[in-house]
Amino acid sequence: MQTLVLTSKIDLWLVAVAVIATALLTVAATRPPLADTGKVLGIVLSGIPLLLLLWYPLCNTRYTLDDQNLTVRSGLFHWNIPLTSIQGIEPSRDMASAPALSLDRLRIRYLQDGQPNSILISPTDQTLFMQRLGALRSKPSQAAN
């Protein structure tokens, strides 16, 4: 079966926060009183990490399903979850920090080192994601190749 890659659904409020933060940093760095005092470098150097923390996940949060794994990438983080370890999936609106850029989420329950764990994701097409994941999980194991 072909690999499925879906980006995260993104809530408008999250984009608004990133845009407003970028605009505030730009205004702070270019206001005439500050621009003349040499504080621009300090503002820019302290603001760049903030902007990276906001924009990098917005640009690269994605979920990849292949025959054996669900791989979740968001910002500098990634999770590799074997499909055989997935115990269940349910809709969620949990606001916990997660590699999901929308509150329209799916909670994936899985076992990690024998212990129950979960991750919240927000694929753009939840129906397609659930169908493909269901098809892959019901497919016979191809361990002996």
C-alpha positions, -999 to +999 in steps of 0.1 A: +000+000+000+012+035-008+025+058+020+000+084+031+013+118+043-011+143+058-004+177+072-020+189+104-052+208+103-044+244+115-068+264+136-072+301+126-064+313+161-030+297+160-021+314+127-034+347+142-010+343+172+020+337+149+011+366+126+005+390+155+038+380+172+056+385+139+040+419+134+048+430+170+084+420+166+087+439+133+071+470+148+093+469+179+125+465+158+116+493+133+100+520+156+121+551+152+131+556+189+145+520+190+159+519+156+181+549+165+194+535+198+209+503+185+185+480+204+172+465+171+198+437+172+187+427+207+150+427+198+157+407+166+180+382+184+155+376+212+125+375+188+139+350+163+137+320+186+101+330+194+092+332+157+109+299+150+089+282+179+057+295+163+063+291+126+084+260+123+057+236+136+031+255+115+051+247+084+062+211+091+037+192+113+027+161+094+017+125+099+030+096+077+014+062+075+033+034+059+028-004+060+044-006+095+045+027+112+028+060+120+054+087+120+045+120+136+067+151+129+062+185+145+090+211+148+121+194+160+102+165+175+092+132+159+075+100+171+076+066+154+047+044+164+045+008+151+010+001+138+010-032+158+013-012+191-018+009+184-046+000+208-073+024+197-083+058+182-109+082+194-119+118+186-107+144+212-108+181+219-081+179+246-062+211+248-030+194+260+003+202+243+006+179+213+018+177+177-016+189+166-023+224+153-061+222+157-084+213+186-102+189+162-080+160+172-076+122+173-062+105+204-040+075+193-036+051+222-006+028+219+018+007+239+054+019+243+078-005+259+047-024+273+033+008+289+001+026+277+007+059+260-012+082+238-006+111+213-029+137+200-029+145+162-050+165+139-047+153+103-064+175+077-085+145+064-094+125+095-117+102+076-090+092+051-065+088+079-088+065+099-097+045+068-061+040+058-050+032+094-078+007+098-069-010+065-032-012+075-039-025+109-062-053+096-036-063+069-018-096+076+018-091+090+046-093+064+073-100+090+089-129+071+104-113+040 
